[in-house]
Amino acid sequence: MLNVGDKAPDFTLPDENGKMVSLSDYAGKWLVVYFYPKDDTPGCTKEACDFTENVNDFSDLNAKVIGISRDDAEKHQKFILKYDLNLTLLSDPDKSVHEAYGAWGLKKNYGKEIMGVIRSTFIINPDGEIAALWRKVSVRVKRKSGVFKHADKVRDTLAELQA
């Protein structure tokens, strides 16, 4: 299980255009990597749209955002076009990168235990280390004072890490 301070596992996966993208491509930069179950489903759509809504803030913090799911490039392209997403989406069909990051495992879904994607987010610092992480992410949490978006929390945490 990865912890803050651990070296982020390297990966090379195809993006929505079939171009190979590696963690090492972002050496010396801040990177947000989030794992999500499936393109164009309610929670995953909210999460992708929330990260896209914050993309300029992440850019101002010199960070890129990458989403990883088991969907293929064609599904990623359709998802990006449908919701005008401004993110890089990578395909991990054999779930090897999910497993390396602890984003695949036993989870409860509607009361049943199943193997599947554990929605997770990682901030990777310019040295390639895990600077912050969230597991079993709730995309949005409703409270009396309003709705809290996970992407906002990630952005705020990134800003704090750089302060």
Backbone as ProteinMPNN parsed JSONL, in Angstrom:
{"seq_chain_A": "MLNVGDKAPDFTLPDENGKMVSLSDYAGKWLVVYFYPKDDTPGCTKEACDFTENVNDFSDLNAKVIGISRDDAEKHQKFILKYDLNLTLLSDPDKSVHEAYGAWGLKKNYGKEIMGVIRSTFIINPDGEIAALWRKVSVRVKRKSGVFKHADKVRDTLAELQA", "coords_chain_A": {"N_chain_A": [[0.853, -1.179, 0.0], [0.654, 2.143, -0.914], [2.073, 5.069, 0.565], [2.216, 8.467, 1.816], [5.154, 10.079, 0.834], [6.31, 7.879, -0.332], [7.91, 6.582, -3.288], [6.373, 7.202, -6.346], [4.847, 4.672, -8.269], [6.154, 3.896, -11.446], [4.739, 4.27, -14.725], [3.54, 3.466, -18.001], [1.206, 4.234, -20.255], [-1.419, 4.174, -22.756], [-2.906, 7.183, -24.014], [-5.992, 9.005, -24.647], [-5.697, 9.343, -27.359], [-4.121, 7.326, -28.182], [-1.456, 7.788, -27.813], [1.526, 7.086, -26.09], [1.976, 7.587, -22.667], [3.998, 8.407, -19.953], [4.803, 8.249, -16.446], [7.31, 9.302, -16.007], [7.43, 11.28, -17.921], [6.588, 13.511, -16.657], [8.489, 14.275, -14.894], [9.974, 16.367, -12.496], [7.793, 17.998, -12.287], [4.577, 18.86, -10.856], [1.943, 16.543, -10.395], [-1.345, 15.36, -10.692], [-2.937, 12.4, -10.231], [-5.7, 10.513, -10.868], [-7.776, 7.735, -10.205], [-10.498, 6.117, -11.628], [-13.707, 4.447, -11.97], [-15.296, 4.154, -14.519], [-15.849, 5.543, -17.727], [-18.278, 8.076, -18.489], [-20.26, 7.554, -16.556], [-22.406, 8.355, -13.791], [-21.005, 9.281, -11.275], [-18.322, 9.288, -12.108], [-18.404, 11.024, -14.248], [-19.126, 13.437, -12.968], [-16.806, 13.755, -11.419], [-14.763, 14.015, -13.387], [-15.665, 16.308, -14.726], [-15.544, 18.129, -12.612], [-12.756, 18.214, -12.122], [-11.981, 19.246, -14.602], [-13.227, 21.742, -14.466], [-11.546, 22.967, -12.671], [-9.159, 23.089, -14.005], [-7.626, 25.292, -14.899], [-6.813, 26.415, -12.478], [-5.212, 24.328, -11.508], [-3.273, 24.393, -13.484], [-2.194, 26.94, -12.989], [-0.909, 26.285, -10.673], [1.153, 24.892, -11.622], [0.643, 22.222, -12.308], [-0.447, 19.132, -13.721], [-3.338, 17.196, -14.615], [-4.305, 13.856, -14.602], [-6.446, 11.296, -15.55], [-7.173, 7.892, -14.879], [-8.515, 4.935, -16.114], [-10.043, 1.73, -16.824], [-11.107, 1.828, -19.298], [-11.04, 1.964, -22.92], [-9.171, 3.807, -25.482], [-10.955, 4.819, -27.428], [-13.416, 5.004, -26.034], [-12.614, 6.874, -24.129], [-12.148, 9.115, -25.803], [-14.771, 9.672, -26.731], [-15.997, 10.285, -24.279], [-14.547, 12.561, -23.479], [-15.2, 14.333, -25.576], [-18.027, 14.472, -25.324], [-18.416, 15.753, -22.85], [-16.769, 17.926, -22.968], [-14.187, 17.783, -21.802], [-11.107, 18.711, -20.295], [-8.76, 17.148, -19.892], [-6.181, 14.671, -19.578], [-6.716, 11.372, -20.341], [-6.002, 8.115, -19.44], [-5.593, 4.689, -20.475], [-5.89, 1.651, -18.83], [-6.239, -1.274, -19.283], [-5.503, -3.845, -18.34], [-5.321, -3.472, -15.689], [-2.928, -3.174, -14.286], [-1.546, -0.858, -13.473], [-3.451, 0.289, -11.834], [-3.398, -1.658, -9.8], [-0.739, -1.345, -8.884], [-0.909, 1.123, -7.654], [-2.69, 0.63, -5.671], [-5.329, 0.935, -6.311], [-7.095, -0.955, -7.071], [-9.072, -3.524, -5.906], [-10.69, -5.365, -3.238], [-13.937, -4.326, -2.603], [-16.935, -2.767, -1.336], [-20.051, -2.838, -2.884], [-23.16, -1.731, -3.172], [-23.739, -3.277, -0.914], [-22.574, -5.738, -1.471], [-19.525, -7.598, -1.598], [-17.006, -7.06, -3.872], [-14.478, -7.355, -6.435], [-12.852, -4.544, -7.697], [-12.469, -1.199, -9.056], [-11.017, 1.054, -6.869], [-11.864, 4.109, -6.115], [-9.499, 6.557, -6.283], [-7.068, 9.117, -5.513], [-4.017, 10.76, -6.237], [-1.455, 13.017, -5.392], [1.461, 13.811, -6.932], [4.721, 14.777, -6.35], [7.335, 17.017, -7.676], [9.644, 15.466, -7.403], [8.814, 12.942, -7.854], [7.485, 11.646, -5.834], [4.861, 10.469, -3.659], [2.833, 12.939, -2.543], [0.412, 13.525, -1.423], [-2.612, 11.709, -0.765], [-5.723, 10.126, -1.491], [-8.1, 7.705, -0.7], [-10.856, 5.588, -1.567], [-12.594, 7.585, -2.506], [-15.108, 10.058, -2.23], [-16.882, 11.665, -4.589], [-18.472, 13.968, -4.459], [-19.653, 15.584, -1.57], [-22.452, 16.145, 0.318], [-23.314, 18.634, 2.567], [-24.699, 20.481, 5.341], [-23.782, 23.055, 4.983], [-23.283, 23.173, 2.297], [-22.222, 21.773, -0.921], [-19.413, 19.78, -1.163], [-16.69, 19.401, -3.246], [-14.547, 16.866, -4.364], [-12.443, 17.421, -6.172], [-11.949, 20.117, -5.657], [-10.873, 19.951, -3.087], [-8.513, 18.552, -3.63], [-7.198, 20.43, -5.256], [-6.891, 22.535, -3.373], [-5.287, 21.278, -1.462], [-2.99, 20.785, -2.983], [-2.162, 23.432, -3.413], [-1.543, 24.132, -0.753], [0.586, 22.371, -0.264], [2.501, 23.482, -1.876], [2.973, 25.897, -0.722]], "CA_chain_A": [[0.0, 0.0, 0.0], [1.437, 3.375, -1.003], [1.892, 6.095, 1.589], [2.868, 9.747, 1.555], [6.606, 9.975, 0.897], [6.771, 6.771, -1.174], [8.129, 6.846, -4.707], [5.201, 6.811, -7.145], [5.171, 3.638, -9.262], [6.205, 4.38, -12.827], [3.782, 3.645, -15.634], [3.443, 3.925, -19.379], [-0.118, 3.825, -20.713], [-1.914, 4.977, -23.873], [-3.923, 8.197, -23.724], [-7.212, 8.941, -25.462], [-5.321, 9.359, -28.777], [-3.223, 6.213, -28.418], [-0.074, 8.202, -27.526], [2.01, 6.529, -24.838], [2.273, 8.589, -21.645], [4.689, 7.807, -18.805], [5.0, 9.101, -15.278], [8.594, 9.986, -16.187], [7.211, 12.463, -18.767], [6.254, 14.627, -15.764], [9.578, 14.456, -13.921], [10.223, 17.775, -12.193], [6.525, 18.728, -12.28], [3.496, 18.35, -10.017], [0.987, 15.76, -11.157], [-2.483, 14.759, -10.003], [-3.383, 11.182, -10.909], [-6.878, 9.957, -10.202], [-8.292, 6.479, -10.744], [-11.96, 6.122, -11.589], [-14.224, 3.191, -12.512], [-15.79, 4.001, -15.891], [-16.267, 6.746, -18.45], [-19.68, 8.387, -18.767], [-21.171, 7.116, -15.507], [-22.703, 9.575, -13.025], [-19.941, 9.759, -10.383], [-17.097, 9.523, -12.873], [-18.634, 12.238, -15.042], [-19.004, 14.571, -12.045], [-15.403, 13.912, -11.037], [-14.018, 14.537, -14.535], [-16.106, 17.692, -14.95], [-15.018, 18.94, -11.505], [-11.333, 18.442, -12.379], [-11.903, 20.15, -15.746], [-13.612, 23.064, -13.962], [-10.395, 23.487, -11.932], [-7.925, 22.86, -14.764], [-6.808, 26.506, -14.916], [-6.195, 26.525, -11.154], [-4.116, 23.356, -11.47], [-2.236, 24.922, -14.366], [-1.546, 28.031, -12.243], [-0.078, 25.628, -9.659], [2.133, 24.114, -12.398], [0.298, 20.805, -12.187], [-1.307, 18.5, -14.71], [-4.271, 16.216, -14.069], [-4.461, 12.669, -15.437], [-7.391, 10.293, -15.074], [-6.869, 6.543, -15.358], [-9.561, 3.919, -15.956], [-9.806, 0.549, -17.658], [-11.721, 2.066, -20.602], [-10.094, 2.115, -24.031], [-8.985, 5.157, -26.033], [-12.177, 5.243, -28.125], [-14.375, 5.434, -25.01], [-12.081, 8.128, -23.571], [-12.406, 10.193, -26.762], [-16.202, 9.99, -26.688], [-16.231, 10.905, -22.971], [-13.955, 13.903, -23.539], [-16.013, 15.154, -26.488], [-19.379, 14.642, -24.805], [-18.443, 16.67, -21.706], [-15.776, 18.975, -23.193], [-13.198, 17.623, -20.745], [-9.772, 19.228, -20.587], [-7.905, 16.268, -19.107], [-5.601, 13.515, -20.241], [-7.277, 10.134, -19.799], [-5.182, 6.972, -19.808], [-6.235, 3.378, -20.463], [-5.176, 0.595, -18.101], [-7.17, -2.396, -19.379], [-5.105, -5.021, -17.55], [-5.369, -2.957, -14.315], [-1.62, -3.289, -13.631], [-1.226, 0.407, -12.81], [-4.41, 0.345, -10.721], [-2.879, -2.509, -8.731], [0.495, -0.752, -8.352], [-1.287, 2.26, -6.822], [-3.679, 0.21, -4.683], [-6.642, 1.406, -6.752], [-7.875, -2.124, -7.459], [-9.138, -4.445, -4.787], [-11.994, -5.733, -2.7], [-14.718, -3.175, -2.152], [-18.362, -3.028, -1.196], [-20.888, -2.166, -3.87], [-24.545, -2.069, -2.864], [-23.768, -4.307, 0.107], [-21.834, -6.933, -1.876], [-18.085, -7.438, -1.752], [-16.567, -7.386, -5.224], [-13.197, -6.795, -6.847], [-13.091, -3.455, -8.622], [-11.686, 0.03, -8.929], [-11.168, 1.839, -5.654], [-11.666, 5.487, -6.567], [-8.345, 7.061, -5.532], [-6.372, 10.262, -6.098], [-2.658, 10.949, -5.752], [-0.653, 14.156, -5.825], [2.856, 13.394, -7.054], [5.544, 15.985, -6.358], [8.334, 17.045, -8.75], [10.646, 14.417, -7.185], [8.202, 11.653, -8.148], [7.008, 11.035, -4.592], [3.469, 10.712, -3.283], [2.773, 14.074, -1.612], [-0.9, 13.431, -0.771], [-3.426, 10.674, -1.394], [-7.084, 9.876, -1.003], [-8.642, 6.414, -1.12], [-12.313, 5.487, -1.402], [-13.016, 8.973, -2.701], [-16.477, 10.488, -2.524], [-16.711, 12.748, -5.556], [-19.127, 15.139, -3.873], [-20.256, 15.318, -0.271], [-23.435, 17.171, 0.676], [-23.379, 19.001, 3.984], [-25.616, 21.599, 5.569], [-23.183, 24.293, 4.476], [-23.141, 23.122, 0.848], [-21.647, 20.592, -1.544], [-17.963, 19.83, -1.229], [-16.193, 18.618, -4.365], [-13.224, 16.278, -4.155], [-11.452, 18.132, -6.995], [-11.596, 21.349, -4.941], [-9.992, 19.551, -1.978], [-7.217, 18.223, -4.231], [-6.596, 21.71, -5.651], [-6.494, 23.256, -2.15], [-4.163, 20.553, -0.865], [-1.837, 21.07, -3.83], [-1.728, 24.811, -3.089], [-0.917, 24.08, 0.571], [1.867, 21.675, -0.396], [3.452, 24.363, -2.562], [3.137, 27.15, 0.046]], "C_chain_A": [[0.895, 1.237, 0.0], [1.081, 4.336, 0.116], [2.559, 7.379, 1.153], [4.367, 9.563, 1.771], [7.167, 8.845, 0.054], [7.0, 7.257, -2.603], [6.891, 6.363, -5.465], [5.619, 5.743, -8.152], [5.13, 4.212, -10.679], [5.147, 3.648, -13.65], [3.974, 4.217, -17.023], [2.142, 3.341, -19.917], [-0.529, 4.686, -21.907], [-2.969, 5.989, -23.411], [-5.095, 8.03, -24.678], [-6.931, 8.949, -26.967], [-4.385, 8.207, -29.134], [-1.752, 6.545, -28.188], [0.335, 7.654, -26.163], [2.453, 7.653, -23.903], [2.89, 7.869, -20.448], [4.739, 8.791, -17.652], [6.282, 9.911, -15.448], [8.487, 11.204, -17.107], [6.979, 13.711, -17.918], [7.317, 14.847, -14.691], [9.834, 15.953, -13.74], [8.964, 18.624, -12.138], [5.569, 18.099, -11.266], [2.495, 17.633, -10.9], [-0.109, 15.251, -10.237], [-2.916, 13.568, -10.848], [-4.596, 10.659, -10.149], [-7.369, 8.727, -10.964], [-9.799, 6.47, -10.565], [-12.492, 4.887, -12.311], [-14.541, 3.165, -14.009], [-16.228, 5.333, -16.485], [-17.791, 6.84, -18.532], [-20.665, 7.702, -17.814], [-21.355, 8.306, -14.571], [-21.565, 10.107, -12.151], [-18.669, 10.106, -11.128], [-17.219, 10.771, -13.742], [-18.508, 13.472, -14.158], [-17.548, 14.826, -11.705], [-14.587, 14.523, -12.176], [-14.393, 15.991, -14.82], [-15.581, 18.616, -13.849], [-13.527, 19.211, -11.695], [-11.16, 19.399, -13.563], [-12.228, 21.587, -15.326], [-12.432, 23.755, -13.263], [-9.097, 23.449, -12.726], [-7.036, 24.11, -14.812], [-6.122, 26.731, -13.576], [-5.031, 25.552, -11.022], [-2.957, 23.839, -12.335], [-1.469, 26.057, -13.683], [-0.621, 27.491, -11.152], [0.981, 24.727, -10.313], [1.911, 22.609, -12.27], [-0.594, 20.373, -13.349], [-2.19, 17.484, -14.002], [-4.436, 15.088, -15.086], [-5.479, 11.748, -14.77], [-7.034, 8.945, -15.669], [-8.066, 5.635, -15.07], [-9.198, 2.742, -16.845], [-10.42, 0.703, -19.042], [-10.657, 2.249, -21.679], [-10.088, 3.543, -24.573], [-10.249, 5.678, -26.709], [-13.229, 5.734, -27.126], [-13.92, 6.75, -24.379], [-12.368, 9.303, -24.508], [-13.866, 10.626, -26.73], [-16.559, 10.73, -25.395], [-15.734, 12.349, -22.968], [-14.806, 14.822, -24.412], [-17.386, 15.466, -25.91], [-19.448, 15.707, -23.711], [-17.41, 17.791, -21.806], [-14.713, 18.969, -22.081], [-11.837, 18.135, -21.208], [-8.768, 18.469, -19.719], [-7.273, 15.236, -20.024], [-6.185, 12.29, -19.556], [-6.467, 8.965, -20.34], [-5.952, 5.671, -19.647], [-5.329, 2.354, -19.799], [-6.04, -0.673, -18.099], [-6.786, -3.619, -18.548], [-4.996, -4.699, -16.059], [-4.043, -3.032, -13.568], [-1.228, -2.001, -12.898], [-2.187, 0.638, -11.646], [-3.864, -0.442, -9.52], [-1.64, -1.915, -8.081], [0.192, 0.405, -7.394], [-2.309, 1.891, -5.741], [-5.084, 0.666, -5.021], [-7.486, 0.268, -7.327], [-7.9, -3.06, -6.258], [-10.563, -4.742, -4.383], [-12.703, -4.49, -2.186], [-16.174, -3.594, -2.025], [-19.115, -2.19, -2.217], [-22.316, -2.647, -3.645], [-24.626, -3.268, -1.915], [-23.024, -5.589, -0.227], [-20.347, -6.611, -1.952], [-17.69, -7.924, -3.141], [-15.156, -6.835, -5.433], [-13.507, -5.695, -7.858], [-12.195, -2.273, -8.351], [-12.038, 0.705, -7.61], [-10.84, 3.271, -6.042], [-10.605, 6.139, -5.664], [-7.699, 8.223, -6.278], [-5.015, 10.419, -5.424], [-2.103, 12.259, -6.271], [0.786, 13.681, -5.793], [3.695, 14.659, -7.198], [6.611, 15.925, -7.457], [9.451, 16.006, -8.609], [10.087, 13.022, -7.433], [7.714, 10.91, -6.919], [5.539, 11.367, -4.36], [3.468, 11.811, -2.222], [1.459, 14.1, -0.843], [-1.674, 12.329, -1.486], [-4.776, 10.566, -0.708], [-7.521, 8.531, -1.553], [-10.14, 6.397, -0.827], [-12.94, 6.879, -1.462], [-14.519, 9.075, -2.894], [-16.329, 11.725, -3.393], [-17.283, 14.056, -5.032], [-19.792, 14.727, -2.572], [-21.195, 16.471, 0.049], [-23.413, 17.384, 2.179], [-24.341, 20.168, 4.113], [-25.088, 22.889, 4.957], [-22.946, 24.27, 2.967], [-22.545, 21.816, 0.365], [-20.139, 20.779, -1.633], [-17.49, 18.881, -2.321], [-14.779, 18.129, -4.067], [-12.155, 17.046, -4.937], [-11.022, 19.439, -6.336], [-10.628, 21.048, -3.805], [-8.594, 19.237, -2.502], [-6.485, 19.503, -4.615], [-6.078, 22.455, -4.421], [-5.298, 22.593, -1.478], [-2.882, 20.797, -1.664], [-1.279, 22.459, -3.544], [-1.018, 24.846, -1.734], [0.46, 23.419, 0.507], [2.932, 22.585, -1.012], [3.74, 25.647, -1.771], [4.425, 27.158, 0.854]], "O_chain_A": [[1.795, 1.354, 0.831], [-0.067, 4.405, 0.555], [3.372, 7.384, 0.23], [4.795, 8.969, 2.76], [8.359, 8.833, -0.251], [6.372, 8.211, -3.062], [6.421, 5.246, -5.248], [6.641, 5.895, -8.82], [4.194, 4.918, -11.054], [4.721, 2.547, -13.302], [4.506, 5.314, -17.193], [1.987, 2.124, -20.023], [-0.041, 5.807, -22.056], [-3.8, 5.701, -22.55], [-5.183, 7.05, -25.417], [-7.805, 8.609, -27.764], [-3.91, 8.123, -30.267], [-0.891, 5.68, -28.349], [-0.423, 7.747, -25.197], [3.201, 8.549, -24.294], [2.372, 6.852, -19.987], [4.72, 10.006, -17.849], [6.329, 11.082, -15.071], [9.359, 12.071, -17.079], [7.15, 14.832, -18.395], [7.069, 15.527, -13.695], [9.901, 16.704, -14.712], [9.047, 19.839, -11.961], [5.739, 16.946, -10.872], [2.228, 18.062, -12.023], [0.164, 14.77, -9.138], [-3.223, 13.712, -12.031], [-4.53, 10.396, -8.949], [-7.374, 8.692, -12.195], [-10.313, 6.777, -9.489], [-11.808, 4.334, -13.172], [-14.104, 2.25, -14.707], [-16.89, 6.139, -15.83], [-18.493, 5.833, -18.63], [-21.765, 7.32, -18.214], [-20.508, 9.2, -14.568], [-21.195, 11.275, -12.276], [-18.011, 11.099, -10.82], [-16.24, 11.49, -13.944], [-17.861, 14.447, -14.542], [-17.097, 15.971, -11.699], [-13.805, 15.447, -11.952], [-13.525, 16.81, -15.12], [-15.214, 19.758, -14.123], [-13.075, 20.33, -11.453], [-10.288, 20.268, -13.532], [-11.582, 22.532, -15.778], [-12.336, 24.982, -13.267], [-8.035, 23.746, -12.178], [-5.812, 23.99, -14.769], [-4.979, 27.186, -13.532], [-3.981, 25.907, -10.487], [-1.794, 23.704, -11.955], [-0.244, 26.13, -13.783], [0.334, 28.158, -10.754], [1.617, 23.911, -9.646], [2.857, 21.832, -12.142], [-1.385, 21.155, -13.877], [-1.846, 16.976, -12.935], [-4.674, 15.33, -16.269], [-5.384, 11.458, -13.577], [-6.637, 8.86, -16.831], [-8.563, 5.572, -13.946], [-8.176, 2.757, -17.531], [-10.278, -0.187, -19.881], [-9.524, 2.638, -21.393], [-10.899, 4.376, -24.171], [-10.58, 6.856, -26.576], [-13.863, 6.766, -27.35], [-14.735, 7.636, -24.125], [-12.786, 10.369, -24.055], [-14.16, 11.822, -26.704], [-17.332, 11.688, -25.417], [-16.433, 13.251, -22.504], [-15.096, 15.956, -24.03], [-17.855, 16.601, -25.998], [-20.409, 16.473, -23.642], [-17.196, 18.525, -20.841], [-14.391, 20.007, -21.503], [-11.474, 18.001, -22.377], [-8.032, 19.058, -18.927], [-7.777, 14.965, -21.114], [-6.151, 12.183, -18.33], [-6.271, 8.84, -21.548], [-6.841, 5.556, -18.803], [-4.16, 2.209, -20.156], [-6.516, -1.1, -17.047], [-7.664, -4.355, -18.098], [-4.622, -5.558, -15.262], [-4.028, -2.961, -12.339], [-0.642, -2.058, -11.817], [-1.782, 1.129, -10.593], [-3.867, 0.04, -8.388], [-1.495, -1.972, -6.86], [0.938, 0.643, -6.443], [-2.743, 2.755, -4.98], [-5.937, 0.775, -4.14], [-8.487, 0.518, -7.998], [-6.86, -3.349, -5.667], [-11.515, -4.414, -5.092], [-12.135, -3.704, -1.429], [-16.587, -4.634, -2.537], [-18.853, -1.0, -2.39], [-22.642, -3.808, -3.891], [-25.463, -4.155, -2.084], [-22.857, -6.445, 0.642], [-19.955, -5.504, -2.319], [-17.999, -9.049, -3.533], [-14.705, -5.959, -4.696], [-14.32, -5.883, -8.762], [-11.283, -2.335, -7.527], [-13.209, 0.898, -7.286], [-9.678, 3.61, -6.269], [-10.788, 6.255, -4.453], [-7.767, 8.308, -7.504], [-4.877, 10.238, -4.215], [-2.257, 12.582, -7.449], [1.275, 13.21, -4.767], [3.424, 15.503, -8.052], [6.773, 14.889, -8.101], [10.133, 15.698, -9.586], [10.791, 12.029, -7.249], [7.547, 9.691, -6.949], [5.041, 12.401, -4.802], [4.029, 11.641, -1.14], [1.397, 14.634, 0.264], [-1.429, 12.046, -2.658], [-4.937, 10.87, 0.474], [-7.334, 8.247, -2.736], [-10.62, 7.109, 0.054], [-13.705, 7.28, -0.586], [-15.124, 8.288, -3.621], [-15.723, 12.714, -2.982], [-16.661, 15.112, -5.145], [-20.41, 13.666, -2.48], [-20.788, 17.633, 0.053], [-23.484, 16.435, 2.959], [-24.747, 20.767, 3.117], [-25.86, 23.716, 4.471], [-22.456, 25.253, 2.411], [-22.38, 20.87, 1.136], [-19.653, 21.802, -2.115], [-17.843, 17.702, -2.325], [-13.932, 18.88, -3.584], [-11.07, 17.294, -4.41], [-9.86, 19.831, -6.441], [-9.675, 21.795, -3.582], [-7.6, 19.617, -1.883], [-5.295, 19.651, -4.337], [-4.952, 22.951, -4.427], [-4.401, 23.276, -0.983], [-1.814, 20.992, -1.084], [-0.065, 22.639, -3.444], [0.001, 25.52, -1.589], [1.396, 23.875, 1.164], [4.117, 22.465, -0.702], [4.652, 26.397, -2.119], [4.711, 28.132, 1.55]]}, "name": "protein", "num_of_chains": 1, "seq": "MLNVGDKAPDFTLPDENGKMVSLSDYAGKWLVVYFYPKDDTPGCTKEACDFTENVNDFSDLNAKVIGISRDDAEKHQKFILKYDLNLTLLSDPDKSVHEAYGAWGLKKNYGKEIMGVIRSTFIINPDGEIAALWRKVSVRVKRKSGVFKHADKVRDTLAELQA"}
